Amino acid sequence: MAEDISTTKHETYLRIHGSDEFVELRRRFRAFVLPFTIAFMSWYLLYVLMSSFAVDFMSTRVVGNINVGLVFGLLQFASTFLIAAAYSKYANRKLDPLADALLADYDKETGR
């Protein structure tokens, strides 16, 4: 009996994994993650390279003791939080409804 349930779950998973809905879920996920990852890593690499090779520019004072390097560093934190917030909003709108439908389908077929 336990083997039948396990087999059913595995077959259901394989069917869902190959479904158009699951392919669409992965496409939507990648559509957000890839561009934002590339943008953030480029932004971070720019910060590291500027800190290493443009020391005079990065040490330029903006206001008081605050220099360009400190502003860039703080913008790293800000961009991280903005990307996380954007992903959360995107996932709630575009990913979660599709994932919930796939999970409901899986639960229905496996009796979970």
N, C-alpha and C positions, 0 to 999 in steps of 0.2 A: 504493500500500500504506500509506504513512504517513498519507495522508488518510483511509483507511478506519479506521485505529486512532484517529485524532483524532476522527472522527465518532462512533465507537463510545463513546469516553470521554465525549464531550459528551452524547450521548443517555443514557448510563448516569447521568451526573451529574444531568441533568434529571429522569430517572425517580426517582432516589433523593431528590432535592430535593423532589419532590412526594409522596413516600411518607408514610404515617402514622407510620412510625418516626422520620423526620426531623422531622416536625411535633412529635412527642412530645419529641424531643431539645431542640428549641428551646423548647418549653413548660417543660420541666424547668429549662433554663438560666435562662429569664426568671423562673421561680418563685423562684429563689434570688437572682439578681442585682438585680432591681428593688426588692424590699423592703429588702435590705441596703444598696443604694446610697442609697435615700431616707433610711433610718435614719442612715447615716453622714454624708450631706450635711447633714441636720438637726442632728445632733450637732456637726458642724464649724461650721455657721452659728451655732448657739447659742454656741459658744466665741468666735467672732469678735464677735458682737453683745455678749456679756457683757464682753469685753475692751474694747470701744469705749464702752459705755453704762453698765456697772455696775462702774466702776473701783474704787469703795470695796469692793464685795463681792469682786472678784477679788484685791484687794491684802490681804485679810484673812489674817492669819498663821494657819497650821495648827499647825506645829511649827517652832520656831526661825525660820530665814529662809525657810522653805518656805511659800508662800502658795497660796490657792485657784487663782489663775491658773496657777501652775507645775503644780499637781496636774492641772488640766484639760488643760494642754498635754501632760503625760506620758500622760494617759489617751487622748489622740488617737493616740499611738504604739501603746499597748496595744490599743486597739480595732482599729487597722489590722491588727496581727498576728493578733488573734483572728479577724477576718473572713477573712483570708487562710487561716488554718488551717481554719476551718469550711468555706470554699469547697473547699479541697483534699480534705477528707474527703467532702464532698457530691459532688464531681466523681468521686472514686474509686468511690463507691457507686452513684450515680444516672446520671451522664453517660457515663463512660468505657465501661461495658459496651455501652451502646447505640451509642455512636460507633464502638467497635471492630467491632461487628456490621455497621454500615453500611459501614465501610471494607473489611471482609472481602468484603462483597457487591460493592462497587465493584472490588476487586482481582480477584475471581473472574470478573466479567463482562468486564473489560478485559484480563485476562491479565497484570496487573502482578505 
